[in-house]
Amino acid sequence: MSRLSQLLCLLVFITLTGCASTQQPPSSSQSSSLQHIVVVWLKEPGNEKHRQQLLTASQRLMEIPGILSVHGGTVIGSNRSVVDSSFDIALIMEMSDRDALKRYAQHPLHQQLLNEVFKPLIEHYRVFDIE
């Protein structure tokens, strides 16, 4: 192999190994945040007042320990067959870990908002938890 070929092979090897990730995936003993996503269909689809009530009330969930962020918004309509635009709003909450998710579900503030604000306005909803 010529000196130039050896040099090119070495350069390719260094480039490829330099791009490899050295980050280890979290082990089961390590804590990692998770996303709690709630997709909501209103009893009165498209009702802007009700959408805003839910989005405003959802910001109060930040008071619950372990919730790192709460983001929400209204649906963007689409004619694309792969896009589901049948819902009214979606909420994305980042939680510190699985224990925070468990505590959130039982927390008195969550229960209060669920019974006083969310349930009266919501026809149905779907939840997706992602780690």
VEXKOLTI-990081 format. One record per residue: x, y, z of N, C-alpha, C in turn; residue in three letters. Coordinates in nm, 3 decimals, always signed. Layout:
% residues N
{nc1 X	nc2 Y	nc3 Z	cac1 X	cac2 Y	cac3 Z	cc1 X	cc2 Y	cc3 Z	bakol ALA} .
...
***
This chain:
% residues 131
{nc1 +0.087	nc2 -0.117	nc3 +0.000	cac1 +0.000	cac2 +0.000	cac3 +0.000	cc1 +0.091	cc2 +0.123	cc3 +0.000	bakol MET} .
{nc1 +0.059	nc2 +0.217	nc3 -0.084	cac1 +0.142	cac2 +0.337	cac3 -0.093	cc1 +0.126	cc2 +0.425	cc3 +0.030	bakol SER} .
{nc1 +0.218	nc2 +0.512	nc3 +0.050	cac1 +0.216	cac2 +0.605	cac3 +0.165	cc1 +0.090	cc2 +0.690	cc3 +0.162	bakol ARG} .
{nc1 +0.047	nc2 +0.734	nc3 +0.043	cac1 -0.073	cac2 +0.816	cac3 +0.029	cc1 -0.197	cc2 +0.735	cc3 +0.067	bakol LEU} .
{nc1 -0.205	nc2 +0.610	nc3 +0.026	cac1 -0.317	cac2 +0.523	cac3 +0.060	cc1 -0.324	cc2 +0.501	cc3 +0.210	bakol SER} .
{nc1 -0.208	nc2 +0.478	nc3 +0.273	cac1 -0.205	cac2 +0.459	cac3 +0.418	cc1 -0.253	cc2 +0.585	cc3 +0.490	bakol GLN} .
{nc1 -0.208	nc2 +0.699	nc3 +0.442	cac1 -0.247	cac2 +0.825	cac3 +0.503	cc1 -0.398	cc2 +0.848	cc3 +0.489	bakol LEU} .
{nc1 -0.453	nc2 +0.818	nc3 +0.371	cac1 -0.598	cac2 +0.833	cac3 +0.350	cc1 -0.676	cc2 +0.738	cc3 +0.439	bakol LEU} .
{nc1 -0.631	nc2 +0.615	nc3 +0.453	cac1 -0.699	cac2 +0.518	cac3 +0.540	cc1 -0.696	cc2 +0.566	cc3 +0.685	bakol CYS} .
{nc1 -0.582	nc2 +0.617	nc3 +0.729	cac1 -0.571	cac2 +0.668	cac3 +0.865	cc1 -0.664	cc2 +0.787	cc3 +0.886	bakol LEU} .
{nc1 -0.669	nc2 +0.875	nc3 +0.788	cac1 -0.756	cac2 +0.993	cac3 +0.796	cc1 -0.903	cc2 +0.951	cc3 +0.804	bakol LEU} .
{nc1 -0.945	nc2 +0.855	nc3 +0.722	cac1 -1.082	cac2 +0.805	cac3 +0.724	cc1 -1.111	cc2 +0.741	cc3 +0.860	bakol VAL} .
{nc1 -1.019	nc2 +0.660	nc3 +0.912	cac1 -1.037	cac2 +0.595	cac3 +1.041	cc1 -1.054	cc2 +0.698	cc3 +1.152	bakol PHE} .
{nc1 -0.969	nc2 +0.799	nc3 +1.155	cac1 -0.977	cac2 +0.902	cac3 +1.259	cc1 -1.107	cc2 +0.979	cc3 +1.248	bakol ILE} .
{nc1 -1.147	nc2 +1.011	nc3 +1.126	cac1 -1.272	cac2 +1.085	cac3 +1.105	cc1 -1.392	cc2 +1.003	cc3 +1.154	bakol THR} .
{nc1 -1.398	nc2 +0.877	nc3 +1.117	cac1 -1.511	cac2 +0.794	cac3 +1.156	cc1 -1.516	cc2 +0.768	cc3 +1.306	bakol LEU} .
{nc1 -1.403	nc2 +0.741	nc3 +1.367	cac1 -1.405	cac2 +0.716	cac3 +1.511	cc1 -1.426	cc2 +0.845	cc3 +1.589	bakol THR} .
{nc1 -1.388	nc2 +0.956	nc3 +1.533	cac1 -1.410	cac2 +1.085	cac3 +1.599	cc1 -1.557	cc2 +1.123	cc3 +1.600	bakol GLY} .
{nc1 -1.635	nc2 +1.071	nc3 +1.506	cac1 -1.778	cac2 +1.101	cac3 +1.499	cc1 -1.860	cc2 +1.012	cc3 +1.589	bakol CYS} .
{nc1 -1.801	nc2 +0.904	nc3 +1.637	cac1 -1.876	cac2 +0.811	cac3 +1.722	cc1 -1.906	cc2 +0.877	cc3 +1.855	bakol ALA} .
{nc1 -2.024	nc2 +0.850	nc3 +1.905	cac1 -2.066	cac2 +0.907	cac3 +2.032	cc1 -2.002	cc2 +0.831	cc3 +2.147	bakol SER} .
{nc1 -1.952	nc2 +0.906	nc3 +2.244	cac1 -1.897	cac2 +0.842	cac3 +2.363	cc1 -1.995	cc2 +0.848	cc3 +2.478	bakol THR} .
{nc1 -2.112	nc2 +0.908	nc3 +2.455	cac1 -2.211	cac2 +0.919	cac3 +2.561	cc1 -2.276	cc2 +0.785	cc3 +2.585	bakol GLN} .
{nc1 -2.279	nc2 +0.743	nc3 +2.710	cac1 -2.341	cac2 +0.618	cac3 +2.748	cc1 -2.492	cc2 +0.638	cc3 +2.763	bakol GLN} .
{nc1 -2.574	nc2 +0.543	nc3 +2.719	cac1 -2.718	cac2 +0.555	cac3 +2.747	cc1 -2.740	cc2 +0.545	cc3 +2.897	bakol PRO} .
{nc1 -2.843	nc2 +0.613	nc3 +2.948	cac1 -2.865	cac2 +0.607	cac3 +3.093	cc1 -2.894	cc2 +0.465	cc3 +3.138	bakol PRO} .
{nc1 -2.834	nc2 +0.426	nc3 +3.249	cac1 -2.864	cac2 +0.294	cac3 +3.304	cc1 -2.995	cc2 +0.303	cc3 +3.381	bakol SER} .
{nc1 -3.047	nc2 +0.189	nc3 +3.417	cac1 -3.175	cac2 +0.188	cac3 +3.488	cc1 -3.165	cc2 +0.257	cc3 +3.624	bakol SER} .
{nc1 -3.044	nc2 +0.268	nc3 +3.679	cac1 -3.030	cac2 +0.334	cac3 +3.808	cc1 -3.020	cc2 +0.485	cc3 +3.794	bakol SER} .
{nc1 -2.993	nc2 +0.535	nc3 +3.671	cac1 -2.982	cac2 +0.679	cac3 +3.651	cc1 -3.120	cc2 +0.737	cc3 +3.627	bakol GLN} .
{nc1 -3.137	nc2 +0.860	nc3 +3.670	cac1 -3.264	cac2 +0.930	cac3 +3.652	cc1 -3.260	cc2 +1.008	cc3 +3.521	bakol SER} .
{nc1 -3.368	nc2 +1.003	nc3 +3.445	cac1 -3.376	cac2 +1.083	cac3 +3.324	cc1 -3.515	cc2 +1.144	cc3 +3.316	bakol SER} .
{nc1 -3.520	nc2 +1.262	nc3 +3.256	cac1 -3.650	cac2 +1.328	cac3 +3.246	cc1 -3.738	cc2 +1.255	cc3 +3.145	bakol SER} .
{nc1 -3.866	nc2 +1.282	nc3 +3.155	cac1 -3.960	cac2 +1.222	cac3 +3.062	cc1 -4.063	cc2 +1.325	cc3 +3.018	bakol LEU} .
{nc1 -4.129	nc2 +1.297	nc3 +2.908	cac1 -4.232	cac2 +1.384	cac3 +2.855	cc1 -4.368	cc2 +1.318	cc3 +2.879	bakol GLN} .
{nc1 -4.459	nc2 +1.398	nc3 +2.930	cac1 -4.597	cac2 +1.355	cac3 +2.952	cc1 -4.681	cc2 +1.439	cc3 +2.855	bakol HIS} .
{nc1 -4.734	nc2 +1.375	nc3 +2.753	cac1 -4.806	cac2 +1.446	cac3 +2.646	cc1 -4.954	cc2 +1.412	cc3 +2.657	bakol ILE} .
{nc1 -5.038	nc2 +1.516	nc3 +2.659	cac1 -5.181	cac2 +1.498	cac3 +2.670	cc1 -5.246	cc2 +1.566	cc3 +2.549	bakol VAL} .
{nc1 -5.318	nc2 +1.488	nc3 +2.470	cac1 -5.389	cac2 +1.539	cac3 +2.352	cc1 -5.538	cc2 +1.541	cc3 +2.387	bakol VAL} .
{nc1 -5.602	nc2 +1.657	nc3 +2.365	cac1 -5.737	cac2 +1.682	cac3 +2.417	cc1 -5.837	cc2 +1.714	cc3 +2.306	bakol VAL} .
{nc1 -5.954	nc2 +1.651	nc3 +2.316	cac1 -6.069	cac2 +1.684	cac3 +2.232	cc1 -6.175	cc2 +1.745	cc3 +2.323	bakol TRP} .
{nc1 -6.220	nc2 +1.865	nc3 +2.290	cac1 -6.319	cac2 +1.935	cac3 +2.373	cc1 -6.460	cc2 +1.884	cc3 +2.349	bakol LEU} .
{nc1 -6.545	nc2 +1.905	nc3 +2.450	cac1 -6.688	cac2 +1.876	cac3 +2.434	cc1 -6.748	cc2 +1.967	cc3 +2.328	bakol LYS} .
{nc1 -6.696	nc2 +2.090	nc3 +2.319	cac1 -6.736	cac2 +2.185	cac3 +2.215	cc1 -6.615	cc2 +2.210	cc3 +2.125	bakol GLU} .
{nc1 -6.593	nc2 +2.123	nc3 +2.025	cac1 -6.475	cac2 +2.135	cac3 +1.940	cc1 -6.459	cc2 +2.276	cc3 +1.883	bakol PRO} .
{nc1 -6.336	nc2 +2.325	nc3 +1.889	cac1 -6.305	cac2 +2.455	cac3 +1.832	cc1 -6.338	cc2 +2.573	cc3 +1.921	bakol GLY} .
{nc1 -6.394	nc2 +2.552	nc3 +2.039	cac1 -6.431	cac2 +2.662	cac3 +2.128	cc1 -6.304	cc2 +2.728	cc3 +2.181	bakol ASN} .
{nc1 -6.274	nc2 +2.849	nc3 +2.131	cac1 -6.150	cac2 +2.918	cac3 +2.166	cc1 -6.143	cc2 +2.954	cc3 +2.314	bakol GLU} .
{nc1 -6.255	nc2 +2.990	nc3 +2.373	cac1 -6.258	cac2 +3.025	cac3 +2.515	cc1 -6.219	cc2 +2.904	cc3 +2.599	bakol LYS} .
{nc1 -6.273	nc2 +2.788	nc3 +2.566	cac1 -6.242	cac2 +2.666	cac3 +2.640	cc1 -6.097	cc2 +2.623	cc3 +2.618	bakol HIS} .
{nc1 -6.049	nc2 +2.640	nc3 +2.495	cac1 -5.909	cac2 +2.609	cac3 +2.469	cc1 -5.819	cc2 +2.693	cc3 +2.559	bakol ARG} .
{nc1 -5.846	nc2 +2.823	nc3 +2.566	cac1 -5.765	cac2 +2.913	cac3 +2.648	cc1 -5.775	cc2 +2.880	cc3 +2.795	bakol GLN} .
{nc1 -5.894	nc2 +2.844	nc3 +2.842	cac1 -5.911	cac2 +2.806	cac3 +2.983	cc1 -5.821	cc2 +2.688	cc3 +3.018	bakol GLN} .
{nc1 -5.817	nc2 +2.588	nc3 +2.931	cac1 -5.734	cac2 +2.470	cac3 +2.956	cc1 -5.586	cc2 +2.505	cc3 +2.953	bakol LEU} .
{nc1 -5.546	nc2 +2.584	nc3 +2.855	cac1 -5.405	cac2 +2.621	cac3 +2.844	cc1 -5.360	cc2 +2.705	cc3 +2.964	bakol LEU} .
{nc1 -5.445	nc2 +2.797	nc3 +3.007	cac1 -5.412	cac2 +2.881	cac3 +3.123	cc1 -5.404	cc2 +2.797	cc3 +3.250	bakol THR} .
{nc1 -5.503	nc2 +2.711	nc3 +3.271	cac1 -5.504	cac2 +2.626	cac3 +3.392	cc1 -5.384	cc2 +2.532	cc3 +3.393	bakol ALA} .
{nc1 -5.343	nc2 +2.483	nc3 +3.276	cac1 -5.232	cac2 +2.388	cac3 +3.271	cc1 -5.102	cc2 +2.451	cc3 +3.321	bakol SER} .
{nc1 -5.087	nc2 +2.582	nc3 +3.308	cac1 -4.965	cac2 +2.648	cac3 +3.357	cc1 -4.951	cc2 +2.637	cc3 +3.509	bakol GLN} .
{nc1 -5.062	nc2 +2.623	nc3 +3.577	cac1 -5.058	cac2 +2.607	cac3 +3.723	cc1 -4.992	cc2 +2.475	cc3 +3.764	bakol ARG} .
{nc1 -4.988	nc2 +2.379	nc3 +3.672	cac1 -4.926	cac2 +2.250	cac3 +3.703	cc1 -4.777	cc2 +2.263	cc3 +3.734	bakol LEU} .
{nc1 -4.716	nc2 +2.376	nc3 +3.693	cac1 -4.575	cac2 +2.401	cac3 +3.723	cc1 -4.550	cc2 +2.410	cc3 +3.874	bakol MET} .
{nc1 -4.656	nc2 +2.430	nc3 +3.951	cac1 -4.643	cac2 +2.438	cac3 +4.097	cc1 -4.617	cc2 +2.301	cc3 +4.159	bakol GLU} .
{nc1 -4.640	nc2 +2.196	nc3 +4.084	cac1 -4.621	cac2 +2.059	cac3 +4.136	cc1 -4.474	cc2 +2.022	cc3 +4.129	bakol ILE} .
{nc1 -4.415	nc2 +1.979	nc3 +4.241	cac1 -4.274	cac2 +1.940	cac3 +4.241	cc1 -4.247	cc2 +1.830	cc3 +4.139	bakol PRO} .
{nc1 -4.137	nc2 +1.842	nc3 +4.068	cac1 -4.097	cac2 +1.742	cac3 +3.969	cc1 -4.138	cc2 +1.778	cc3 +3.828	bakol GLY} .
{nc1 -4.226	nc2 +1.876	nc3 +3.811	cac1 -4.261	cac2 +1.921	cac3 +3.676	cc1 -4.162	cc2 +2.030	cc3 +3.638	bakol ILE} .
{nc1 -4.088	nc2 +2.005	nc3 +3.531	cac1 -3.984	cac2 +2.096	cac3 +3.487	cc1 -4.034	cc2 +2.201	cc3 +3.389	bakol LEU} .
{nc1 -4.132	nc2 +2.165	nc3 +3.307	cac1 -4.189	cac2 +2.261	cac3 +3.213	cc1 -4.327	cc2 +2.214	cc3 +3.168	bakol SER} .
{nc1 -4.408	nc2 +2.310	nc3 +3.128	cac1 -4.540	cac2 +2.283	cac3 +3.071	cc1 -4.556	cc2 +2.371	cc3 +2.948	bakol VAL} .
{nc1 -4.579	nc2 +2.309	nc3 +2.835	cac1 -4.603	cac2 +2.381	cac3 +2.711	cc1 -4.733	cc2 +2.329	cc3 +2.652	bakol HIS} .
{nc1 -4.807	nc2 +2.416	nc3 +2.591	cac1 -4.932	cac2 +2.374	cac3 +2.529	cc1 -4.965	cc2 +2.461	cc3 +2.411	bakol GLY} .
{nc1 -5.053	nc2 +2.412	nc3 +2.328	cac1 -5.095	cac2 +2.488	cac3 +2.212	cc1 -5.215	cc2 +2.425	cc3 +2.146	bakol GLY} .
{nc1 -5.266	nc2 +2.499	nc3 +2.049	cac1 -5.384	cac2 +2.452	cac3 +1.975	cc1 -5.341	cc2 +2.381	cc3 +1.848	bakol THR} .
{nc1 -5.430	nc2 +2.303	nc3 +1.797	cac1 -5.404	cac2 +2.223	cac3 +1.678	cc1 -5.376	cc2 +2.312	cc3 +1.557	bakol VAL} .
{nc1 -5.290	nc2 +2.264	nc3 +1.471	cac1 -5.267	cac2 +2.326	cac3 +1.340	cc1 -5.339	cc2 +2.237	cc3 +1.239	bakol ILE} .
{nc1 -5.441	nc2 +2.289	nc3 +1.174	cac1 -5.515	cac2 +2.209	cac3 +1.078	cc1 -5.428	cc2 +2.166	cc3 +0.961	bakol GLY} .
{nc1 -5.457	nc2 +2.050	nc3 +0.908	cac1 -5.379	cac2 +1.997	cac3 +0.796	cc1 -5.466	cc2 +1.906	cc3 +0.711	bakol SER} .
{nc1 -5.440	nc2 +1.906	nc3 +0.582	cac1 -5.508	cac2 +1.815	cac3 +0.490	cc1 -5.423	cc2 +1.691	cc3 +0.462	bakol ASN} .
{nc1 -5.303	nc2 +1.685	nc3 +0.518	cac1 -5.215	cac2 +1.570	cac3 +0.496	cc1 -5.273	cc2 +1.447	cc3 +0.565	bakol ARG} .
{nc1 -5.274	nc2 +1.336	nc3 +0.497	cac1 -5.337	cac2 +1.214	cac3 +0.549	cc1 -5.265	cc2 +1.160	cc3 +0.672	bakol SER} .
{nc1 -5.139	nc2 +1.191	nc3 +0.690	cac1 -5.064	cac2 +1.139	cac3 +0.804	cc1 -5.075	cc2 +1.227	cc3 +0.928	bakol VAL} .
{nc1 -5.141	nc2 +1.343	nc3 +0.915	cac1 -5.154	cac2 +1.436	cac3 +1.027	cc1 -5.293	cc2 +1.426	cc3 +1.086	bakol VAL} .
{nc1 -5.300	nc2 +1.403	nc3 +1.218	cac1 -5.427	cac2 +1.402	cac3 +1.289	cc1 -5.450	cc2 +1.542	cc3 +1.343	bakol ASP} .
{nc1 -5.543	nc2 +1.614	nc3 +1.284	cac1 -5.575	cac2 +1.749	cac3 +1.332	cc1 -5.717	cc2 +1.754	cc3 +1.387	bakol SER} .
{nc1 -5.761	nc2 +1.641	nc3 +1.441	cac1 -5.897	cac2 +1.631	cac3 +1.494	cc1 -5.909	cc2 +1.680	cc3 +1.638	bakol SER} .
{nc1 -5.796	nc2 +1.699	nc3 +1.707	cac1 -5.800	cac2 +1.740	cac3 +1.847	cc1 -5.803	cc2 +1.892	cc3 +1.860	bakol PHE} .
{nc1 -5.819	nc2 +1.941	nc3 +1.982	cac1 -5.824	cac2 +2.085	cac3 +2.007	cc1 -5.693	cc2 +2.142	cc3 +2.062	bakol ASP} .
{nc1 -5.640	nc2 +2.080	nc3 +2.165	cac1 -5.513	cac2 +2.125	cac3 +2.222	cc1 -5.427	cc2 +2.006	cc3 +2.259	bakol ILE} .
{nc1 -5.299	nc2 +2.034	nc3 +2.278	cac1 -5.207	cac2 +1.934	cac3 +2.330	cc1 -5.118	cc2 +2.002	cc3 +2.433	bakol ALA} .
{nc1 -5.085	nc2 +1.927	nc3 +2.537	cac1 -4.996	cac2 +1.973	cac3 +2.642	cc1 -4.874	cc2 +1.882	cc3 +2.644	bakol LEU} .
{nc1 -4.758	nc2 +1.942	nc3 +2.661	cac1 -4.635	cac2 +1.865	cac3 +2.675	cc1 -4.571	cc2 +1.909	cc3 +2.806	bakol ILE} .
{nc1 -4.560	nc2 +1.815	nc3 +2.897	cac1 -4.500	cac2 +1.842	cac3 +3.027	cc1 -4.372	cc2 +1.762	cc3 +3.040	bakol MET} .
{nc1 -4.266	nc2 +1.829	nc3 +3.082	cac1 -4.143	cac2 +1.758	cac3 +3.110	cc1 -4.137	cc2 +1.736	cc3 +3.261	bakol GLU} .
{nc1 -4.111	nc2 +1.611	nc3 +3.298	cac1 -4.103	cac2 +1.575	cac3 +3.439	cc1 -3.965	cc2 +1.520	cc3 +3.468	bakol MET} .
{nc1 -3.923	nc2 +1.537	nc3 +3.592	cac1 -3.786	cac2 +1.500	cac3 +3.628	cc1 -3.759	cc2 +1.350	cc3 +3.618	bakol SER} .
{nc1 -3.859	nc2 +1.268	nc3 +3.649	cac1 -3.839	cac2 +1.124	cac3 +3.646	cc1 -3.973	cc2 +1.052	cc3 +3.662	bakol ASP} .
{nc1 -3.968	nc2 +0.920	nc3 +3.664	cac1 -4.091	cac2 +0.840	cac3 +3.677	cc1 -4.161	cc2 +0.863	cc3 +3.810	bakol ARG} .
{nc1 -4.083	nc2 +0.886	nc3 +3.915	cac1 -4.144	cac2 +0.913	cac3 +4.046	cc1 -4.223	cc2 +1.044	cc3 +4.042	bakol ASP} .
{nc1 -4.171	nc2 +1.144	nc3 +3.971	cac1 -4.243	cac2 +1.271	cac3 +3.958	cc1 -4.375	cc2 +1.250	cc3 +3.884	bakol ALA} .
{nc1 -4.375	nc2 +1.164	nc3 +3.784	cac1 -4.498	cac2 +1.133	cac3 +3.711	cc1 -4.601	cc2 +1.070	cc3 +3.805	bakol LEU} .
{nc1 -4.557	nc2 +0.978	nc3 +3.888	cac1 -4.648	cac2 +0.914	cac3 +3.984	cc1 -4.702	cc2 +1.015	cc3 +4.084	bakol LYS} .
{nc1 -4.615	nc2 +1.102	nc3 +4.136	cac1 -4.659	cac2 +1.203	cac3 +4.233	cc1 -4.756	cc2 +1.302	cc3 +4.169	bakol ARG} .
{nc1 -4.728	nc2 +1.341	nc3 +4.045	cac1 -4.813	cac2 +1.435	cac3 +3.971	cc1 -4.956	cc2 +1.382	cc3 +3.960	bakol TYR} .
{nc1 -4.969	nc2 +1.255	nc3 +3.926	cac1 -5.101	cac2 +1.196	cac3 +3.905	cc1 -5.189	cc2 +1.206	cc3 +4.029	bakol ALA} .
{nc1 -5.127	nc2 +1.196	nc3 +4.147	cac1 -5.202	cac2 +1.199	cac3 +4.273	cc1 -5.201	cc2 +1.335	cc3 +4.342	bakol GLN} .
{nc1 -5.126	nc2 +1.428	nc3 +4.290	cac1 -5.109	cac2 +1.558	cac3 +4.357	cc1 -5.244	cc2 +1.630	cc3 +4.368	bakol HIS} .
{nc1 -5.273	nc2 +1.692	nc3 +4.483	cac1 -5.401	cac2 +1.761	cac3 +4.504	cc1 -5.430	cc2 +1.871	cc3 +4.400	bakol PRO} .
{nc1 -5.328	nc2 +1.945	nc3 +4.357	cac1 -5.353	cac2 +2.049	cac3 +4.257	cc1 -5.394	cc2 +1.988	cc3 +4.124	bakol LEU} .
{nc1 -5.329	nc2 +1.880	nc3 +4.084	cac1 -5.366	cac2 +1.811	cac3 +3.961	cc1 -5.509	cc2 +1.760	cc3 +3.970	bakol HIS} .
{nc1 -5.543	nc2 +1.699	nc3 +4.082	cac1 -5.678	cac2 +1.647	cac3 +4.102	cc1 -5.782	cc2 +1.759	cc3 +4.100	bakol GLN} .
{nc1 -5.749	nc2 +1.871	nc3 +4.162	cac1 -5.841	cac2 +1.985	cac3 +4.164	cc1 -5.865	cc2 +2.039	cc3 +4.022	bakol GLN} .
{nc1 -5.758	nc2 +2.063	nc3 +3.947	cac1 -5.773	cac2 +2.113	cac3 +3.810	cc1 -5.846	cc2 +2.013	cc3 +3.722	bakol LEU} .
{nc1 -5.817	nc2 +1.887	nc3 +3.741	cac1 -5.883	cac2 +1.782	cac3 +3.665	cc1 -6.034	cc2 +1.786	cc3 +3.685	bakol LEU} .
{nc1 -6.077	nc2 +1.797	nc3 +3.810	cac1 -6.220	cac2 +1.794	cac3 +3.843	cc1 -6.291	cc2 +1.926	cc3 +3.817	bakol ASN} .
{nc1 -6.224	nc2 +2.038	nc3 +3.841	cac1 -6.291	cac2 +2.168	cac3 +3.831	cc1 -6.278	cc2 +2.235	cc3 +3.694	bakol GLU} .
{nc1 -6.170	nc2 +2.206	nc3 +3.622	cac1 -6.148	cac2 +2.275	cac3 +3.494	cc1 -6.148	cc2 +2.178	cc3 +3.376	bakol VAL} .
{nc1 -6.065	nc2 +2.075	nc3 +3.383	cac1 -6.045	cac2 +1.988	cac3 +3.268	cc1 -6.166	cc2 +1.900	cc3 +3.235	bakol PHE} .
{nc1 -6.213	nc2 +1.822	nc3 +3.330	cac1 -6.324	cac2 +1.729	cac3 +3.302	cc1 -6.451	cc2 +1.799	cc3 +3.251	bakol LYS} .
{nc1 -6.488	nc2 +1.915	nc3 +3.307	cac1 -6.609	cac2 +1.980	cac3 +3.255	cc1 -6.601	cc2 +2.022	cc3 +3.108	bakol PRO} .
{nc1 -6.479	nc2 +2.042	nc3 +3.056	cac1 -6.463	cac2 +2.090	cac3 +2.918	cc1 -6.419	cc2 +1.982	cc3 +2.818	bakol LEU} .
{nc1 -6.365	nc2 +1.873	nc3 +2.868	cac1 -6.302	cac2 +1.773	cac3 +2.780	cc1 -6.395	cc2 +1.656	cc3 +2.751	bakol ILE} .
{nc1 -6.409	nc2 +1.626	nc3 +2.622	cac1 -6.484	cac2 +1.509	cac3 +2.577	cc1 -6.402	cc2 +1.382	cc3 +2.601	bakol GLU} .
{nc1 -6.280	nc2 +1.382	nc3 +2.549	cac1 -6.187	cac2 +1.272	cac3 +2.574	cc1 -6.045	cc2 +1.321	cc3 +2.549	bakol HIS} .
{nc1 -5.948	nc2 +1.238	nc3 +2.592	cac1 -5.809	cac2 +1.274	cac3 +2.576	cc1 -5.724	cc2 +1.148	cc3 +2.566	bakol TYR} .
{nc1 -5.602	nc2 +1.165	nc3 +2.518	cac1 -5.506	cac2 +1.055	cac3 +2.508	cc1 -5.377	cc2 +1.103	cc3 +2.573	bakol ARG} .
{nc1 -5.310	nc2 +1.011	nc3 +2.641	cac1 -5.185	cac2 +1.043	cac3 +2.710	cc1 -5.073	cc2 +0.956	cc3 +2.653	bakol VAL} .
{nc1 -4.958	nc2 +1.020	nc3 +2.633	cac1 -4.838	cac2 +0.952	cac3 +2.585	cc1 -4.724	cc2 +0.988	cc3 +2.680	bakol PHE} .
{nc1 -4.662	nc2 +0.890	nc3 +2.741	cac1 -4.547	cac2 +0.912	cac3 +2.828	cc1 -4.423	cc2 +0.858	cc3 +2.759	bakol ASP} .
{nc1 -4.322	nc2 +0.945	nc3 +2.746	cac1 -4.203	cac2 +0.909	cac3 +2.671	cc1 -4.079	cc2 +0.938	cc3 +2.755	bakol ILE} .
{nc1 -3.990	nc2 +0.842	nc3 +2.760	cac1 -3.866	cac2 +0.860	cac3 +2.836	cc1 -3.748	cc2 +0.861	cc3 +2.742	bakol GLU} .
***
